[in-house]
Each structure stands twice: as structure tokens, then as C-alpha cells.
């Protein structure tokens, strides 16, 4: 999962886009990685959300499609859901010491250190269904 996510690094940020090297948002990155590791068919998609999810829509959809785990059980390749302000509004692929995510403020998919600020923002952790984390 981490290697699949790293192949997206540098892809420009584009809201609701889903094409590696062309454009992607944080949800599209997770969907693309999930398709690559066989968690769901490549045709699976989720759209129709705003730039700033609200009313816990992002959390509800994640709970429908992923396996929620305790944050302390996170392993490389898991998905972290983070808050921006108060609500969960962003997802990233956990890569051990780093995070891989598509963020508008970086204007592309980036990998950077999973620092204390990121840890404080992390609200939930998930695993892709049907994928081994050994």
C-alpha cells in the first residue's frame, strides 16, 4: 500500500479527480491505492462531496467502506482520518514515519513526516478491507 501511494507523489491536487500523474484529491488517492491493492474494483468511486466535508459525511463513508481500527494499532498502509478545525476532513496513507496525502495547500500529493501536529489532528484509523497487513 505504501509503495502504491508513493507512486502518486507529485500528482497535482484537483478536487474529485482520480488520475495518477494528472490530478487527485485526498479521497481519490485512497481510492486509487485501494484499487491498486485489490481492496475494491478500479471502477469503484465516491464523488459528490464538497471541498470541505461536513456533518461527519467523510467519517460515515469511511466506516461503510473501510475497517476501523484503534489509532494505536495503525500500521504502514493504513488510512488516517484527520481533522481540519473540528471535523474529520482529510485522509492520508500512513507510511510509518511519514504520511502520503493529496492536499490543496501543497497543490499535489506529498510525503512528509508524521509529526506531533499531524498526530494531534488524527481522529481515526482504518484498514483496507480484504488486504493483509503482515
C-alpha positions in Angstrom: 0.0 0.0 0.0 2.8 2.4 0.8 4.5 1.7 -2.5 1.3 2.2 -4.3 0.7 5.5 -2.6 4.2 6.7 -3.2 3.7 6.3 -7.0 1.1 9.1 -6.7 3.6 11.6 -5.1 3.8 14.7 -7.3 0.3 14.2 -8.8 -1.3 17.7 -8.8 -4.2 18.3 -6.4 -7.5 18.5 -8.2 -10.8 18.2 -6.3 -12.6 14.9 -7.2 -10.1 14.0 -9.8 -8.8 10.3 -9.9 -6.0 10.1 -12.4 -2.4 9.4 -11.3 0.0 12.0 -12.6 -2.8 14.2 -13.8 -4.9 15.2 -10.7 -6.3 13.7 -7.5 -7.7 14.8 -4.1 -7.2 13.0 -0.7 -10.2 10.7 -1.2 -9.2 9.9 -4.8 -5.7 9.0 -3.6 -7.1 6.5 -1.1 -9.5 5.1 -3.8 -6.6 4.7 -6.3 -4.4 3.0 -3.8 -7.3 0.7 -2.7 -8.0 -0.3 -6.3 -4.3 -1.0 -6.9 -4.0 -3.3 -3.9 -7.3 -5.1 -4.8 -9.5 -3.7 -1.9 -12.2 -2.9 -4.5 -12.7 -2.8 -8.2 -11.0 0.0 -10.1 -14.5 1.2 -11.2 -15.4 1.9 -7.6 -15.8 5.6 -7.0 -17.1 8.1 -4.5 -18.0 11.7 -5.6 -20.5 14.4 -4.9 -18.8 15.8 -1.8 -17.7 19.3 -1.2 -14.2 20.6 -0.7 -14.9 20.7 3.0 -16.9 17.7 4.1 -19.3 18.4 6.9 -21.8 16.7 9.2 -19.3 13.8 9.5 -20.0 12.6 6.0 -16.4 11.6 5.5 -16.4 9.6 8.6 -19.7 7.8 7.8 -18.4 6.9 4.3 -15.1 5.6 5.7 -16.9 3.5 8.2 -19.0 2.0 5.4 -16.0 1.1 3.1 -13.1 0.6 5.5 -12.4 -1.4 8.6 -12.0 1.0 11.6 -9.2 0.2 14.0 -7.8 1.8 17.1 -5.3 4.5 16.3 -2.6 2.7 18.4 -2.9 -0.3 16.1 -2.1 1.6 12.9 0.5 0.0 10.6 2.1 1.3 7.4 -0.5 1.3 4.6 -3.4 2.1 6.9 -5.6 5.2 6.3 -5.6 8.0 8.8 -8.5 10.4 9.1 -7.7 13.8 10.3 -9.5 16.9 11.5 -9.1 20.3 10.0 -10.6 22.6 12.6 -13.1 20.4 14.4 -14.5 17.9 11.9 -12.8 15.0 10.1 -12.0 16.5 6.7 -8.9 14.8 5.4 -7.5 11.3 4.8 -3.9 10.2 4.3 -2.0 6.9 3.9 0.2 6.2 6.9 3.7 5.2 5.8 5.4 4.6 9.2 7.3 7.8 10.0 5.6 9.7 7.2 2.2 10.5 5.7 1.3 10.4 2.0 -1.7 12.6 1.0 -3.1 14.9 -1.5 -3.6 18.4 0.0 -4.8 21.6 -1.6 -2.3 23.6 0.4 0.6 21.7 -1.1 -1.1 21.6 -4.5 0.0 18.0 -5.1 0.4 14.6 -3.4 3.2 14.8 -0.9 5.0 12.6 1.6 6.2 14.3 4.8 7.0 13.5 8.4 4.1 12.3 10.6 4.9 15.0 13.2 3.2 15.9 16.5 0.9 18.4 14.8 -0.4 15.6 12.5 -0.7 13.2 15.4 -2.9 15.7 17.3 -5.1 16.1 14.2 -5.6 12.3 13.7 -9.0 11.2 14.8 -9.5 7.7 13.3 -7.6 4.9 11.6 -8.8 2.4 9.1 -7.6 -0.6 7.1 -8.5 -1.5 3.6 -10.9 -4.4 3.6 -9.6 -7.8 2.4 -5.9 -6.7 2.4 -3.2 -8.3 4.5 -1.2 -6.1 6.9 1.5 -8.6 7.7 
